[in-house]
Amino acid sequence: MERVLLASTILIAAFVAAARGEGALAVAIPDDGLSKGFSYGFRVGAGNPEDARKEALAVCQEAVKKNQEDAKEKKIKILPARCKIVESFKKSCVAVALDSKGQWAGWALAKDDKTARSRAIGRCKVGGISCAVAEADCDK
C-alpha cells in the first residue's frame, strides 16, 4: 500500500511540474537590422528553463537554415549563430508578428493570448506594414 501511495505521489508531482512548464523565445536579426531579415523560435511547456532556452535556440537555428536560400538572394547575412534568447518566461503567452513584406517583426509576452498578440502586432507596426501574428502559444 505504501508503494502505491509513493508511486501516486511521484506521478502527481511529475504532472504538476510538467503543468508549470518553462518557456523561451530566441530571435536572429542580421547586422543590418530587422528590415534585412528575421528568424525566431520559441518553446513553451519545457521541464525547466535551461531546456526551454536550448529548444528555443534549436528551433530558431533551424528557421535560419530554412530561410538561408531566400537570404542569399537578398544578399543578407544571417547565420544560425545569430539566434539569441530574448525572453524567458513561465505561465505566459508569447506571440510573434511579421509584416506583409517580411521586413519587420514584433514579439511580446503577456499573461493572456489576446494581449500578447495585440502587443506583438503593435511592436511590428513600429516599422512594418500590414502586420499579423505569425505564431503564438501559451504556457499555463
C-alpha positions in Angstrom: 0.0 0.0 0.0 2.8 2.4 0.9 4.4 1.7 -2.5 1.2 2.6 -4.4 0.9 5.8 -2.3 4.6 6.7 -3.1 4.1 5.9 -6.8 1.0 8.0 -6.9 2.7 10.9 -5.2 5.6 10.8 -7.6 3.2 10.7 -10.6 1.2 13.7 -9.3 4.4 15.6 -8.6 5.6 14.9 -12.2 2.3 16.0 -13.6 2.3 19.3 -11.6 5.9 20.0 -12.6 5.0 19.5 -16.3 2.0 21.7 -16.0 4.2 24.5 -14.7 6.4 24.5 -17.7 9.0 27.0 -18.7 9.3 29.0 -22.0 11.8 30.9 -24.0 11.9 32.9 -27.2 15.0 33.2 -29.4 15.4 35.6 -32.4 18.0 36.1 -35.1 18.5 39.5 -36.7 21.1 40.4 -39.3 23.7 43.1 -38.6 21.7 45.5 -40.8 18.6 45.2 -38.6 15.1 43.8 -38.8 14.4 45.3 -42.2 17.0 42.8 -43.6 15.6 39.6 -42.2 14.3 37.9 -39.1 14.1 34.3 -37.8 12.7 33.1 -34.5 11.9 30.1 -32.4 10.2 29.5 -29.1 9.4 26.8 -26.7 6.6 26.6 -24.2 6.0 23.9 -21.6 9.6 22.8 -21.2 10.5 21.0 -18.0 13.0 23.6 -16.9 14.4 27.0 -18.0 17.6 25.5 -19.5 15.6 23.1 -21.7 13.3 25.9 -22.8 16.3 28.0 -23.8 18.1 25.2 -25.6 14.9 24.1 -27.5 14.1 27.7 -28.5 17.6 28.2 -29.8 17.4 25.0 -31.8 14.1 26.0 -33.4 15.5 29.4 -34.2 18.6 28.0 -35.8 16.5 25.6 -37.9 14.4 28.5 -39.1 17.5 30.4 -40.1 18.7 27.4 -42.1 15.4 27.2 -43.9 15.5 30.9 -44.6 19.1 31.0 -45.9 18.2 30.4 -49.6 15.9 33.5 -49.5 18.6 35.4 -47.6 21.2 34.6 -50.2 19.0 36.1 -53.0 18.7 39.3 -51.0 22.4 39.3 -50.0 21.5 39.1 -46.4 24.0 37.5 -43.9 22.0 35.8 -41.2 23.6 32.8 -39.6 22.2 30.3 -37.1 24.7 31.7 -34.5 22.7 35.0 -34.6 20.0 33.3 -32.6 19.8 34.7 -29.1 17.4 34.2 -26.3 15.5 37.5 -25.9 12.8 36.3 -23.4 12.4 33.6 -20.8 9.0 33.1 -19.2 6.7 31.0 -17.1 2.9 30.9 -17.2 2.8 33.4 -20.0 1.7 33.7 -23.6 4.1 34.5 -26.4 3.3 36.0 -29.8 5.4 36.9 -32.9 4.0 39.2 -35.6 5.5 39.7 -39.0 4.7 42.4 -41.6 3.4 41.5 -45.1 6.7 42.3 -46.8 8.8 40.2 -44.5 10.9 43.2 -43.4 9.8 43.8 -39.9 8.7 41.8 -36.8 7.5 42.3 -33.3 7.2 39.9 -30.3 5.6 40.1 -26.9 4.8 38.2 -23.8 1.6 38.7 -21.7 -0.5 36.8 -19.2 -3.1 36.1 -21.9 -3.1 35.2 -25.6 -5.1 38.3 -26.7 -2.8 40.8 -25.1 0.4 39.0 -26.3 -1.0 39.1 -29.9 -2.0 42.7 -29.7 1.3 43.8 -28.3 3.3 41.8 -30.9 1.3 43.4 -33.7 1.8 46.9 -32.1 5.6 46.4 -31.9 5.6 45.1 -35.5 3.8 48.2 -36.7 6.6 50.4 -35.5 8.5 49.7 -38.7 6.2 47.2 -40.6 3.3 47.3 -42.9 0.1 45.1 -42.5 1.5 43.2 -39.5 -0.2 40.0 -38.5 0.6 37.3 -35.9 2.7 34.6 -37.4 2.7 32.3 -34.4 1.5 32.3 -30.8 1.3 29.9 -27.9 0.6 29.9 -24.1 2.3 28.2 -21.3 -0.2 27.9 -18.5 
